[in-house]
C-alpha cells in the first residue's frame, strides 16, 4: 500500500475594470505544506510460548506519519501531526489472538523530514480496533525512516490569460506543480499485542507537498 503526495503551487489573479483607475482590491491567500513517511510491514516469527511450547506470530499492515500546516487570509494557522496505524492481520498461536483488520491513530507522534527528505520518525502508542469483531490490540511504534538514494522530483508550469474587452475583466491563471519523493529504509521497533516483531518493511517512501493559492479581485 502506498500513498502518493504532490507539491502544487497555484496562483490566480483576477483583475476586473482595468483602466478605470485605482479601486479597492480584495486579496485572498491560502497556503498549505506538509510531508509524509509511509511503509508497509509484515512479520512471520517463531515464538516460545509461556508454557515452553513452540508458537508463531504473523502480522501485516501499514504505517503512515504525516503533518500539515495551512493558512488562509483572515483565519488562524492550522497545524496537524499524527500517525495512521493499519493492521491488516495479526495471529498469535501462543495467546490465541486473531485480529482481522482495523486501524488507529497516534497524535503528534510524527517527526517530519527536512527538505532533502533525509529521515523521519514515527513514535507512540495506540489501540487498534478490529472492524469485524470490535476486539482491540495495542500497538507501539518506535521507528526511524532514513532516506536512501536520490530524490525524485517532477515539475510543471502553465499560464492562462483571458481578455474580455477594453474595459472588461482580465484573468491571469498561473499553475505550477511538483512532486518530491525518496525511498526509505526502516529501523527501530514495532510491537503488537505485547510482541516485538522482527518485521520486514516494503514500499517505504518519504515525500513532501505544499500548495499556495492567491486570488486578487479588483472591483
Phi and psi in degrees as a GROMACS rama.xvg file:
@    title "Ramachandran Plot"
@    xaxis  label "Phi"
@    yaxis  label "Psi"
@TYPE xy
-132.278  146.68  UNK-2
-116.354  135.294  UNK-3
-106.364  143.633  UNK-4
-128.705  158.115  UNK-5
-137.477  148.559  UNK-6
-102.13  116.598  UNK-7
-126.136  125.901  UNK-8
-119.002  116.329  UNK-9
-126.349  129.004  UNK-10
-126.168  126.775  UNK-11
-125.178  122.894  UNK-12
-118.398  120.862  UNK-13
-118.692  117.952  UNK-14
-122.757  120.639  UNK-15
-115.471  158.337  UNK-16
68.0998  35.4647  UNK-17
-61.9827  129.942  UNK-18
96.3582  0.830579  UNK-19
-96.7484  9.02477  UNK-20
94.3415  175.001  UNK-21
-69.9101  130.515  UNK-22
-138.154  170.318  UNK-23
-62.4492  141.382  UNK-24
-119.202  138.947  UNK-25
-106.606  124.263  UNK-26
-118.786  126.266  UNK-27
-122.467  128.093  UNK-28
-130.488  127.873  UNK-29
-121.949  130.19  UNK-30
-128.427  142.585  UNK-31
-146.035  139.046  UNK-32
-148.259  150.824  UNK-33
-166.183  178.904  UNK-34
-150.283  168.664  UNK-35
-151.311  144.206  UNK-36
-130.203  121.187  UNK-37
-134.936  146.486  UNK-38
-156  152.007  UNK-39
-103.47  148.38  UNK-40
-131.906  154.413  UNK-41
-150.654  151  UNK-42
-150.414  140.119  UNK-43
-141.025  86.1422  UNK-44
-112.805  144.705  UNK-45
-78.2206  143.888  UNK-46
-129.336  156.288  UNK-47
-107.265  117.305  UNK-48
-72.9552  168.498  UNK-49
-59.9493  -29.553  UNK-50
-89.4086  6.35652  UNK-51
90.5545  -6.54496  UNK-52
-78.3424  164.345  UNK-53
-84.5598  139.179  UNK-54
-142.602  -171.748  UNK-55
-154.778  159.407  UNK-56
-132.849  137.37  UNK-57
-128.411  136.114  UNK-58
-152.603  152.121  UNK-59
-154.171  155.709  UNK-60
175.356  -159.397  UNK-61
-145.977  140.371  UNK-62
-128.643  138.321  UNK-63
-146.994  120.505  UNK-64
-100.875  142.261  UNK-65
-152.848  156.345  UNK-66
-142.567  161.049  UNK-67
-154.053  148.877  UNK-68
-130.646  123.484  UNK-69
-129.2  146.887  UNK-70
-149.105  132.478  UNK-71
-127.235  145.376  UNK-72
-52.8367  127.512  UNK-73
87.1163  0.911296  UNK-74
-128.956  156.344  UNK-75
-69.0543  159.455  UNK-76
-70.337  139.342  UNK-77
-113.156  128.154  UNK-78
-123.326  131.303  UNK-79
-127.811  149.891  UNK-80
-157.475  132.407  UNK-81
-177.795  175.041  UNK-82
-123.921  132.442  UNK-83
-97.3815  128.642  UNK-84
-119.294  121.583  UNK-85
-121.993  125  UNK-86
-110.007  114.041  UNK-87
-80.2696  -36.6513  UNK-88
-159.981  144.801  UNK-89
-146.255  127.368  UNK-90
-139.865  126.405  UNK-91
-125.79  113.015  UNK-92
-73.6389  -20.9693  UNK-93
-72.9048  -44.8703  UNK-94
-94.9803  -15.5603  UNK-95
78.9706  8.96444  UNK-96
-77.3241  126.758  UNK-97
-128.616  119.464  UNK-98
-119.645  127.623  UNK-99
-87.0186  -64.171  UNK-100
-162.161  133.33  UNK-101
-171.578  174.524  UNK-102
-146.453  168.424  UNK-103
-156.67  -176.859  UNK-104
-145.818  155.515  UNK-105
-125.977  116.46  UNK-106
-78.2834  137.033  UNK-107
58.8006  32.9718  UNK-108
-105.562  8.38964  UNK-109
-108.09  128.979  UNK-110
-105.011  115.595  UNK-111
-74.7549  153.08  UNK-112
-77.598  165.495  UNK-113
-81.0404  -173.915  UNK-114
-63.4576  -27.3767  UNK-115
-86.5487  2.59699  UNK-116
56.3098  46.543  UNK-117
-73.4476  -44.2443  UNK-118
-164.126  159.413  UNK-119
-144.147  159.996  UNK-120
-126.298  142.873  UNK-121
-123.129  118.302  UNK-122
-147.483  123.821  UNK-123
152.167  -175.069  UNK-124
-137.248  154.209  UNK-125
-156.087  171.852  UNK-126
-113.627  126.688  UNK-127
-102.674  133.074  UNK-128
-107.072  133.314  UNK-129
-69.8553  123.227  UNK-130
-63.8275  -30.3626  UNK-131
-83.3217  -46.8612  UNK-132
-102.503  -21.1083  UNK-133
85.0858  -4.52604  UNK-134
-67.2699  153.059  UNK-135
-124.469  152.478  UNK-136
-138.21  145.17  UNK-137
-81.3536  145.338  UNK-138
-130.934  130.061  UNK-139
-120.311  126.722  UNK-140
-117.406  129.666  UNK-141
-145.041  80.8156  UNK-142
-126.553  149.405  UNK-143
-121.289  131.753  UNK-144
-111.006  112.563  UNK-145
-94.4244  132.921  UNK-146
-69.5144  136.626  UNK-147
-129.482  144.943  UNK-148
73.5634  -171.066  UNK-149
-77.7702  158.822  UNK-150
-83.5856  128.245  UNK-151
-96.0723  122.431  UNK-152
-132.408  137.805  UNK-153
-128.032  151.872  UNK-154
-147.911  150.229  UNK-155
-145.062  150.448  UNK-156
-140.345  135.625  UNK-157
-143.401  153.56  UNK-158
-143.503  133.008  UNK-159
-126.919  130.636  UNK-160
-127.182  127.939  UNK-161
-125.136  124.476  UNK-162
-114.493  124.681  UNK-163
-102.929  4.22648  UNK-164
148.079  173.866  UNK-165
-58.7258  -43.4855  UNK-166
-112.691  11.9011  UNK-167
-85.942  179.694  UNK-168
-70.3691  147.206  UNK-169
-119  122.035  UNK-170
-116.852  127.397  UNK-171
-120.254  123.245  UNK-172
-117.793  123.304  UNK-173
-119.474  124.513  UNK-174
-126.745  124.489  UNK-175
-124.936  128.81  UNK-176
-128.903  150.372  UNK-177
-156.903  159.346  UNK-178
-141.178  131.079  UNK-179
-126.379  124.317  UNK-180
-139.466  158.378  UNK-181
-148.49  140.228  UNK-182
-67.8373  154.963  UNK-183
-131.656  157.371  UNK-184
-122.877  127.649  UNK-185
-99.005  137.217  UNK-186
-138.352  161.43  UNK-187
118.449  -156.93  UNK-188
-127.836  147.059  UNK-189
-133.83  120.167  UNK-190
-120.218  127.147  UNK-191
-123.23  127.464  UNK-192
53.1827  38.1331  UNK-193
83.4513  -0.143601  UNK-194
-108.63  118.426  UNK-195
-77.0174  121.323  UNK-196
-86.946  143.214  UNK-197
-91.0496  81.3671  UNK-198
-92.3784  153.611  UNK-199
-106.879  134.311  UNK-200
-112.918  140.731  UNK-201
-142.873  166.419  UNK-202
50.964  44.2927  UNK-203
-91.049  128.144  UNK-204
-139.941  150.666  UNK-205
-114.895  141.978  UNK-206
-151.906  158.451  UNK-207
-133.496  152.6  UNK-208
-153.722  159.676  UNK-209
-172.402  163.249  UNK-210
-152.599  148.975  UNK-211
-136.044  131.026  UNK-212
-128.288  121.654  UNK-213
-119.494  125.314  UNK-214
-121.795  123.809  UNK-215
-119.203  116.243  UNK-216
-110.491  120.415  UNK-217
-111.03  112.169  UNK-218
